[in-house]
Amino acid sequence: MVNLLKFSVTIFCILLTFSGKSNESIVYQEISKNDLKIISIDSEEREAESSLSKYAIDDNPNTYWGTEWKNKAPSHPHQLVIDLGKNYSIKGFKYLPRQNNTENGDVKDYSFSVSYDNSDFTTTSNGSFKRDKSEKTVLFNSSYEGRFVKFTSISEVNGNPWTVVAELGIIAEINSSLYNSFKHTISGKINLPEGFKNSNGINVSIRIHLANITYYKTYSIPAGKNQIEYDLSVPDGEEFSVGYFIENENDLTNEAYFSQGEMVILKTKSEKLKASKDITGVNINIPGKYLISGKVTLPIGFSAPKEGLLIELNAYDHFQGKNYTKNVRMEEGKNSVDFSINFPQSVFEKFKLRYYCGAGGFIRSGFYSKKGLKRFYEMPPEIYFNPEKDRLENITIKLIPDKKALSEPKLAKLGEAKAIEIATKIFKPYYTEFEKFLAAHDYIVDNFEYFSDEIAVKHRLEAFNDMYWNNMPFISNAAVCGSYSDSNSFLLKLIGIESKSMLTREPGYHAWNILKLEDVEYIVDTTLNDSWNNSYVFFLLSDNQFRKLVIDSHLKEWDQDLYKVHNKVFKFKVEDYIHKKDLSSKTYRRIFGTISLPNNSKAEKDGVLINAYNSQFFIPPGENSCTLALKVKTKDFKNGFAIGFNTDKDYAPGFYGSNGQADSIAKSGSFNLDGEDITNVRIVLQKKEPWKERTIQKDQLGNFSKAVDNSYQALIPGKK
């Protein structure tokens, strides 16, 4: 188990016996990982994370070797070769998957081989690992001599190209004198479950765990028998625990530990024993596996589509990180399919049974409960089951039709119909082009929310994909960047305005719109404006403005030629926004205008970055001005509002209000936000006067943070 990996050297004593009678003792140990050296790998991820091969043998279950996945993802097989430092008689190995809740990279099929010279390898074992996070111990039928070992990952549990190994341990033969020195014995019976059919015989390895030693004694229960006696030597006065291990037996719990007369899965719950004399009557009662069985059915009159219907059934407890999964396929035209899931009865204190299904017009995910199917955002007590009390055999999971989406075409029509309804409300035929862009932008930013688990629950989304297929954000109000930009384009398309929805490549996928106003293309990013205080920071920007405000380091590797637009800066004019009453909002006021440099001067090579209220604006190199666009919540400024601003260059901070521009609120006055949107703001930046010391008063109306610049105390608008 995981906690055994903490010891620097763990000794495995494996006494090979037949029919319950011991032969000569053979003792095995896990070779100290200080003696191991990795000499060959096919791949490791260095860029996105540090998952180097050395972490596979560092005795730390929280680190891991992982193959590449960021820039490329080489396909299987993946190999790791270890030099043991000298020749050993090798008996087996241990594999520990990554110790978190993701299955990415967990090995399914494996091969293990041994070599004297790192040239000619002999295969010692091929097989498949159990799909869980427990440590896997593989013992060979016989020992193999060699100095080099090769672990090969042939496939991953979900068919992905990656491999991840948290720990790899090598078990080899040493001297048996330690085991022979133990003074006492522990004995009892090994019992298979009542009614279990032992058709082929079963090998059970009883194992004793000491502080830094684990040793095994293997018993063969003959075919037709369900019981055998065992005995093992144990040390005098030293604490130990008792467990067993069965390899590749699908109908029994493969490993467990003794605790208060029962076998439990978790090592942390095992009982500590101490021998001052021989201990008898410690019976190893091997649990059978818990069975969930039944049918997945469709409602009367429904059948699986042409491509079939794939259903995943999953019994799990995310707190323990344990899950057991079964995939079944309902073939075309069928109405039901049988399923069964087996797992150790003692692995869960409680568990949930959930399902996922593919397309086909049915609710995609949910929980089975005692009161019928529940959707995935519903978690009443009825969805939890206790394996000791609740039997889930011959149950029926009846999939529920999606009340609005029985097919992709119907989904598309639903989303389109909602978008048309919205367009009818927000657009007027007499709006200017600017006002149309503004109406579409504000609807999306005001109503959409970026997708998260909390948003999924809030909007009752059945699955992640529901938010961006077929204009579904108009129904769900949840989106990611691609569906933000697609939705903006679709609204404008409904009124005859063509736009582009642009998607970046690596790194950091992102999407935005390119809109044309007066034959000039500008960038609009509704996703970023939503995340940036519901603002207009990324509204009608030139290419160089966008790159500055998004930060060059984030954009530098994107395909600049593909996404570049003109560098002509949009300059707001009062006539752009003349239907203020039609577009007015009950919750905020819009403020538009310009910010310019003094005396028709031009910005130098770095441009000028301006902070105003909760937004940023940029005058590019060679330009004199840029558009000011603010969205101010009226409830936050009931007594009036003045725009506080400052820059990253040698310009004086100040305020702009009802009296115009000034260096204090007392002089600038404040706007009354109860009236119409404001469209005549003209901020002209002024050079600082270093010989004249003055203090900018703190604006009690805004959200500012203090910054000291030479002899000034400037107030910079703070980002929420």
Steps between C-alpha positions, in 0.01 A plus 500: 500500500604863467626548854743209464695705247629729772752243627846516350521120469202265511570127528263249343528149642315265264479140611390292205279212622268248347185343648566680826846352568805728500811426295836664577458868579592747227518865605447793265548874544414810306839626382590833657417775254826669593669221301282544190584712197275575204706469182237516228153646438308573182334823621453735797309827541732791581312813383145495635605335826804331648410132466848359452588132492703527823174550692400139426765379746520782758293329775250787488147398392406865438746543211491309171657432165270607217545483124469810282158653439532879448683546169465142381358176632699195385292185471548171686700301584695701759808351665718561802827305552663478845854394591487316837876548557580127507345165412199383701262208502188702416163376623258784420424872500257757640320773307329800661274721281488877545338574837223743412151486352599508132554183299711673234800277435398212728638182347260234380708237314866448586805285430804440722834355394850430641847509342864436594644749252226755413486340156319166506190521722294203620130569557403399853142623514221640281165608633242766582480705819185546703340838428546679831762700690633220720856375482529194273734214595598254225685181603648282228450122490876461528806719555702656217868591516611840373622854567269702272120510502263654245146612586282549191163675505299356211175694548321751725170437682308749281687439176702822523864515379655590838667298775542604864691306770509628858727223628662187357660251741708190420474185718806272517637207705718546810612284796219342709671509838284788628175313451644182656586694817135579584391318821121478480229405251161634399251251361140452399289414197469656157131496407351575158149654495204271559369375168813596307582253222872423513527325165871531420673542834614831649839618630471725804809683632469585868722794585634641824580873522764609750649848537730456200443142391225334300515125449267254332407136527306362208234228536318313227134425569422199278211504255175406668622612843412827674724482806861435601708548812799733514784588739779760482795593718484841674750691719480519878347818643494701174177643356383360167188478284362213292367514147471290187551541129339316206611580146247521215194350666197689370237361737684559828640803677863485387657644814391593851623529860387344827307727740279393790422163352425631150697581187511867397643657185683799645836438668434793734211307657699181560543371855841502666591170664792414730630150575634411845397142423350309211173653370228267376153537351571803278276402211540666161145526365541614140210725397312449179442793269194721528275457197289767332295360215199579289393669178534840341176566313349769281139617529234310305512602135868599507795305363874547466608706196692369200839540665378330818492650847807478726423505873761523776398378847719604790490407870722744686588694812708807406614551860688169492598538135349157425286427197388194305376547146321291240431611142212342311369566151136489401495395136299671228128444531523346849307628799712357784836353592614289798786608727686392812770663714713309752712655771630397846220516753713674761654762269225759565330617813251657263493556126303661218394337175504743209468464126609686188359442153589632157281686253153376421264751658525382863617675816872436480588441865338425831482285813305188577310538829242324710246752371582480131757668280648832616683750282866564572445834677249336737664319793229396750579241770322235291794475256739359764518124556660290775642175357437318828129584501387588148471240226496636145431189298257485207444875509373705205659827392244660272653783299301823482438674166646848482184707514636751249758314296419165345735556207772739390275674242241562771768640729610736224144620443449560872814711532426688180142573606619643832761714325235639261279583798790686665596684180142624460518657846845657495530636144313786335516553121603863542803429724840615381760232430673591826174461691437158345845384605436644847161329536637155407808542717307615806240226476770231505718660767200580723337158471766236436720345768825314442447128548589340835362221718304759698353647182406152381299446818346848483382461141431127519729411214504128433859491372791723409424495127144625550631852541650551157321271254229635274472850653419345837654792696192701406303245703748404774673841538829312554788507255872475438698741282410322175128515571523860622643604162275267296191637676605859431550417132166322479301789648657743252447258212127500574491874414720470193841584650779258416781451751776252573538277803874444537657210694865496598729202503747404770579621754183578691203458265289815480241652266371846413316688225616718214235757402508753219396860566532759220705249298755456779534172693507517880528241776223436753559248781181437697664228714769728638260790546272275704790389720638856528229659718237486224689770310580636151878456526501265198236672288588620147877480536775523243750217478771678697252608771378145541849357524601759759195451719503119482878512570750418230643201684165324477462567128854472372471138383158533342480517121528877467452514123179302516334713767647842435261789421566864412686721744257785441367612838123539541411857605158536659273775366180625664304411185601133544267478800182699453230258619598503865147459632440184297822345626487622860551254785337490842817381671783705348588815306728509198758775468663561160750752378870535417831515680765703316852630543559879529577730207429235236814315610549136406571206726857376484616145423354336814167679476309628804302271732215673687320372810151645538249378760510117470629487141812549290548676166797530267616773265729319254829640371447779246140569615366802687188347658282198566140432595387512863219252573379427853215304651418625854253328735250756626448329838869554585489879443168632624652837590674553168810383316823655376752321275838461669788440261878470479756361254824304477678804357590849622145637494317644798219296659163665540122478498227568248147583612206724434721810505758349270860403568685598817759382751242446776143381529403827663594679179386238247161439657318172452254353251144418601455137390120517521483663159594388148823340387783753470662550158698825511801424721824655372800421718820674389804372686733766638873482562600492866638817655784378723557840664141515621417253776139409543291218638217322323212451738374148556177442314252362750273414208733258320699186562860627510834389633780739599825537311773755559672649195781746581335790684146393404257273675310361202199278525496215252171330419510158663400183314250286681 
